[in-house]
């Protein structure tokens, strides 16, 4: 708030006493300086809630808004994030999509790919073990099993048991849903963007949907409506 605007709020007797060089005039100058930082924030307040515009320190707070707090869970409040802040921005940008598909193979795979930046997660449901899920982790994400485990536990249905298996680094064939390296085009959004993954697209359709700075495969179909 400018000094002149503050001065107009004062009674007329105070306004007459707020001339140049007066004590009250100096106090109004100080008030203007104190208001400046807050006004700068308010002028661009919508940036605080944009996943790709908010300061790094606010991204983890936004993750809790979209129910992704399990990703940033840490034993100490001052512990570093378990993933690059760019990956966390991608998760926040896709928070509504992930919430809509929570509990489905598409939702779990998309969350894992966004958090790790790695494609090729394979989800198996062994017919001999009903209500059991085997998550096979590609070699490139084998060093992030703690993060993968937290995401899988949060994304799986409550009644399903889960087993997380890291693939050996010398596995010869790629996972069925992996993207060949020469099939990925460079993304202009920077190193934190997630490469497009091929995940059950419709026949003849090779497009991917872009939300924010990360590319995610299109949903295979609409999730079932919750009973009312």
C-alpha positions in Angstrom: 0.0 0.0 0.0 1.5 3.3 -1.0 2.1 6.0 1.5 -0.4 8.4 -0.1 -3.1 5.7 0.2 -2.3 5.1 3.8 -2.3 8.8 4.6 -5.8 9.1 3.1 -7.1 6.7 5.7 -6.0 8.9 8.6 -8.1 11.6 10.2 -7.6 15.0 8.6 -5.7 16.3 11.6 -3.1 13.5 11.2 -2.9 14.1 7.5 -1.9 17.7 8.1 0.7 16.5 10.6 2.2 14.0 8.1 4.2 16.5 6.1 7.7 16.0 4.7 10.3 15.6 7.5 7.7 14.9 10.2 7.8 12.0 12.6 4.4 10.8 11.3 5.6 11.1 7.7 8.6 8.9 8.4 6.3 6.4 10.1 4.1 6.3 6.9 7.3 5.6 4.8 8.1 2.7 7.0 4.6 1.3 6.7 4.8 1.5 2.9 8.0 -0.5 3.0 6.6 -3.1 5.3 3.6 -3.6 3.1 5.6 -4.1 -0.1 6.6 -7.8 0.3 3.0 -8.9 1.2 1.6 -6.9 -1.7 4.1 -8.5 -4.1 2.8 -11.9 -3.0 -0.8 -11.0 -3.3 -0.3 -9.5 -6.8 0.7 -13.0 -8.0 -1.1 -15.2 -5.4 -2.4 -17.6 -8.0 1.2 -18.7 -8.7 1.3 -20.3 -5.2 -1.3 -22.8 -6.3 0.1 -23.7 -9.7 2.2 -26.8 -9.5 4.8 -25.5 -12.0 4.8 -21.9 -10.7 4.8 -22.3 -7.0 8.2 -22.0 -5.1 10.0 -25.3 -4.4 9.3 -25.1 -0.7 5.5 -25.0 -1.4 5.3 -28.0 -3.7 5.2 -30.6 -0.8 2.3 -28.6 0.8 0.3 -28.8 -2.5 1.0 -32.5 -2.7 -1.0 -32.9 0.5 -3.8 -31.0 -1.0 -4.2 -33.6 -3.8 -3.8 -36.6 -1.4 -0.2 -37.4 -2.4 1.3 -36.8 1.0 2.4 -40.5 1.2 5.0 -39.6 -1.5 6.7 -37.0 0.6 6.4 -38.9 3.9 9.7 -38.6 5.8 10.8 -39.5 9.3 11.9 -35.9 10.0 10.3 -32.7 8.9 13.6 -31.3 7.6 14.4 -34.5 5.7 15.0 -34.0 1.9 12.4 -35.0 -0.6 12.6 -38.7 -1.7 12.3 -37.6 -5.3 13.3 -34.6 -7.4 11.0 -31.6 -6.9 10.2 -31.6 -10.7 8.7 -35.1 -10.3 6.7 -34.0 -7.4 5.3 -31.1 -9.5 4.2 -33.6 -12.1 2.4 -35.6 -9.4 0.6 -32.5 -8.2 -0.4 -31.5 -11.7 -1.9 -35.0 -12.2 -3.5 -35.2 -8.8 -7.1 -35.1 -10.0 -6.4 -37.8 -12.6 -4.6 -40.0 -10.1 -7.4 -39.7 -7.6 -10.0 -40.6 -10.2 -8.1 -43.8 -11.2 -6.9 -44.8 -7.7 -7.2 -48.5 -7.1 -6.8 -49.4 -10.8 -3.7 -50.7 -12.7 -3.7 -47.6 -14.9 -3.7 -45.3 -11.8 -0.9 -47.2 -10.1 1.3 -47.4 -13.2 0.8 -43.7 -14.0 1.7 -42.7 -10.4 4.8 -44.8 -10.4 6.0 -43.5 -13.8 5.4 -39.9 -12.8 7.2 -40.3 -9.5 10.2 -42.2 -10.8 10.4 -40.9 -14.4 10.8 -44.6 -15.5 8.4 -46.6 -17.7 8.1 -50.3 -17.8 6.3 -51.2 -14.5 4.5 -54.5 -14.9 1.5 -55.4 -12.8 0.7 -59.1 -12.5 -2.4 -60.7 -10.9 -1.5 -64.5 -10.5 -4.6 -66.6 -11.2 -3.6 -69.0 -8.4 -3.5 -66.2 -5.8 -6.7 -64.2 -5.9 -6.6 -60.7 -4.5 -2.8 -60.6 -4.8 -0.8 -58.2 -7.0 2.8 -58.6 -8.1 4.5 -55.3 -9.1 7.6 -55.8 -11.2 10.0 -52.8 -11.0 12.2 -52.1 -14.0 15.9 -52.0 -13.5 16.1 -48.2 -13.8 13.9 -47.7 -10.8 15.4 -50.5 -8.6 17.2 -48.0 -6.5 13.9 -46.3 -5.5 12.1 -49.3 -3.9 11.1 -47.3 -0.8 9.3 -44.7 -2.9 7.8 -47.4 -5.1 6.5 -49.3 -2.0 4.8 -46.2 -0.5 3.1 -45.4 -3.8 1.9 -49.0 -4.3 0.6 -49.3 -0.8 -1.4 -46.1 -1.3 -2.7 -46.9 -4.8 -3.7 -50.5 -4.4 -7.2 -51.6 -3.3 -7.4 -52.1 0.4 -8.3 -55.8 0.2 -5.4 -56.7 -2.1 -2.0 -58.0 -0.9 1.0 -56.9 -2.8 4.5 -58.1 -3.6 7.1 -55.8 -5.1 9.8 -57.5 -7.2 12.9 -55.7 -8.6 13.9 -56.8 -12.1 17.5 -57.9 -12.6 19.6 -55.4 -14.4 20.6 -57.9 -17.1 17.0 -58.8 -18.1 17.2 -59.2 -21.8 13.7 -58.4 -23.1 12.0 -55.1 -22.3 8.9 -55.1 -20.2 5.7 -55.3 -22.4 4.7 -51.7 -21.7 8.2 -50.1 -22.0 9.0 -47.5 -24.6 11.9 -48.2 -26.9 14.6 -45.5 -26.4 14.7 -44.5 -30.1 11.0 -44.1 -30.1 11.0 -41.3 -27.5 11.3 -37.8 -28.9 13.1 -35.1 -26.8 10.7 -33.1 -24.7 11.2 -29.4 -24.6 9.9 -29.1 -21.0 13.2 -30.1 -19.5 14.8 -33.1 -17.7 12.0 -33.4 -15.2 9.4 -34.3 -17.8 8.2 -37.9 -18.0 8.6 -39.6 -21.3 5.4 -40.8 -22.9 4.6 -44.4 -22.0 2.7 -46.9 -24.2 -0.1 -48.2 -22.0 -2.9 -50.1 -23.7 -3.9 -47.4 -26.3 -6.8 -48.2 -28.5 -6.0 -49.9 -31.8 -4.4 -47.5 -34.2 -4.1 -44.7 -31.7 -0.6 -43.6 -30.8 -1.3 -40.2 -29.1 -0.6 -39.4 -25.5 -2.3 -36.8 -23.4 -0.2 -34.0 -22.0 -1.1 -32.4 -18.6 1.3 -29.8 -17.2 4.8 -30.7 -18.3 4.6 -34.5 -18.1 3.1 -36.8 -20.7 0.8 -39.7 -19.5 -0.8 -42.4 -21.5 -4.5 -41.8 -22.1 -6.9 -43.8 -19.8 -8.1 -47.1 -21.4 -11.7 -46.2 -20.5 -13.7 -44.2 -18.0 -13.5 -45.6 -14.4 -16.7 -47.0 -13.0 -19.0 -44.6 -11.3 -19.2 -44.9 -7.5 -22.6 -46.2 -6.2 -24.7 -43.4 -4.8 
